[in-house]
Amino acid sequence: MHAKPGQNWVDHIEETLIAALLGLMTLITFANVVARYGFNSNILWALELTVFMFAWLVLLGASYAVKKSAHLGVDLLVELSAPPVRKTLGMISATACIVFTFLLLKGSWDYWANFANLPATEGRWFPLGFEEKFREKGWYEVNDIPLPEVLRWLEGAFNEGEEYEKIPRLIPYAVLPFSMTLLLFRFLQAAWAMWNGNMDRIVASHEVEDEIAEVREQAGEHN
């Protein structure tokens, strides 16, 4: 599950985006503080943008935690079981996570799609097709973030050529289907690794015990 040299760019999606988002959040917040206390001004769109970025961090962090086996969980039964049973329990938990994430992906697509002038799926639980008629919502904008000139092409693509004053909601909301797709991919990766015997659980395994053992070992060396 850990990235190795030579692996493709897919293995580094979360790290790259999370690092970029953290850096941008820091710069925007710092600039807003300087504007407020240094020039008695304010960057009106800074708060909304950092809120959206924080939401992206949380959603991308979910798949990153799966990749790093960092999600917390109770593994008492796993520890008490023989290795073959551990694999079975691991596959059951992975299957449950895959099904649940697939449902999240459906729901996230259905919420975002109309903002991108796309049809949502039909079916309450699993997609049974796409809507034939739906209300396009590409004209919906966020509250404060102005549309950069480089994105003016969105007006023709999603707003029938009408001018956007703020960025359309389809941009920040796009993280919903994107992050759920990535989360599903990471759970599939984990399930494959368990099937091949490379891991036996998708939760963090005794990180605290390892740290305690390391501290004890270091204390013994000093003594």
N, C-alpha and C positions, 0 to 999 in steps of 0.2 A: 504493500500500500504506500510505501514511502518512495518519493521520486528519486530516480537514479540518473546519472549522466547518460545522455543518449536517448532518454525517453522523450516522447513528443510533447508539443506545447500544451496539449490537453491536461497533462499532469500538473501544470503550473498556473492554470486559469485562476484559481482562488487566490493564490499568493500574490499574483500580479495585480489583480483587481483590488484586493484588500489593501495592499501596500499603497496603491495609487489613491484610493479613497481616503485612507488615513492621512496621507500627505496633503491632499487637497483640503480635507476638513481642518487640518491644523493651520494651513495657510489662510483659508477664508476666515476662520475664527480669529486668528491673530490680526489680520487686516481689519476686521470689524472692530476689534478692541482698540487698535491704533486710531481708527477713524473716529470712534466714539470719544475716547479720552484725550486724543491728541488734537483733533480738529473739530470736536463737538458736532460730529456728523454721524451718519449711520449707513451701512450697506443694507438696504431694505430687504433684499432677497437672500441675504446670507443665512438667516435662521432657517428659512424653508429649505434651502439647498442642503444645509448640513443635516436637517432632519431626514431628507430623502437619502442622503449618503449613509446616514446611520442605519436606516432601514435596509439599504443594500448590504451593509456590513453584516447585519444580523442574518439575513437570508443566505448570503454567500458563506457566512461562517458555519452554517448548518452542514453544508456539504463538505467544507474544509475539515470540520470535526469528524465526519465519517471517514474521510480519507486518512486522517491521523489517528483513528480509533480513540478519539478524545471525548466522545459522548459518555456521560455517566450512566451507570446501570447497576442492577443487582445481579451478581453472578454467583450467588451461593450454590444454587443447584448445579451450575456448570462445574464449579470446583469440586463438588461431591460426586460427580459422575465420572465414569470411565471414558477414555478418549473417544471411542465410537459413539457413545451417547452425547458427548460434548458436541461432536460434529452435527449430530441430528438436531440437538437443541439450537445450535448456531444457525443451521439452515432454516429451522422453523422461524426463529426470530428475524432472520434476514428476509424471508418470504413475507412475513407480516409487515416489515418496514417497506418493502418494495410495493406491496399492495396499497398501503396507506399513502406512500409518496405518489403513487400513480393517481390516487384520488385527489391529492393536493394539486397535482399537475393539471388535472381536468378542471378543478375549481379555479385555479389561477388563470388558466387560459380563458375560461368562460368569463371571468371578471375583466380581463385585459382586452380581449379580442375586439369588442365593440368600440373601444377607445381607439383602436387601430383600423376601424372600418372593416373588420373581419367578422365572420360568423362564429358564434359560440357553438359548443357541441350540444347535441340533444341527448337525453337520457339522464336520469337522476344520479346514478352511481357511475356507470361506465358509458363512454361516448357511443352513441348509436348512429352517429352521422352529424351533419352540421345544419344549423338553422337555414331555412330557405328565405325567411324574412326576418329582418332585425333592424333595429334603430342604430344608425351610424352615429358614433359619438366622438369622431375625430376632431370636432370643433371645441371640445372641452379643454380648458386651459388650467394651469396651476394658478396660485394666487399672486405670487410676487416675482418669480424668476423670469426676466425678459428673454425673448427669443434672440439668440445671436444671429447676425446677418448670414453666417455660413449655413444656417439651417432654414433659410427662407424657402428652400425647395419643398419643405414639408407643407407649405400652404397649398400648393398645387396638388400634392399627393393625398392630403388628408382633409383639406378644408375648402375644397372647390375653388381654390384661388383666392379665398378671402384672407385678409391679413390677420396674422397672429400677433397679439401684443405680448403674450407670455408663451412659454413653451407648452406644447400640448401635453396632456396627461399621459398619453401613450408612451412618452419617453421614460419618466420615472417609474411608471407601473410595469414597464417591460421586464423589470427584474423578477416579477412574480413567476411567469412561465419559464424564464431563463434559469432562475435559481432552482426551481422545482425539477426542471429537466436535468440540471447538474446534480442535484441531490439524488435523483433516481439513478443516474449513471454511477454515482459513487456507491450506492447500495448494491447495484448489480456487480460492480467491481469487488466489493466485499464478499458477496455471495459466491462469486467465482473463486476468490482466494480461499474461502472456507471449503468449497467443494474439492479444491486441489490440495487441501491439507496445509495451506500456508498460514492459516489463522483459525482460531476456534470460537471467536466472539467479535462483536462489532462495537463493544464498549471498552472504556479504559480498563486496563487490567492491573489492579493493585499498584497504582503509581505511588500512593502514600507509603505502602509497605516498602517499596523500592527506595524511596527517599529516606525513610527511617533507617533502613539497613545501611545505606550509604553514610548517613551521619554517624551511626554506631561504628562503622568501619574507620571513619576518619578520627573519631574520638579514641579508638583503640590504638591508632598509629601515634597519636600525640602522647598517649600514656606509655 
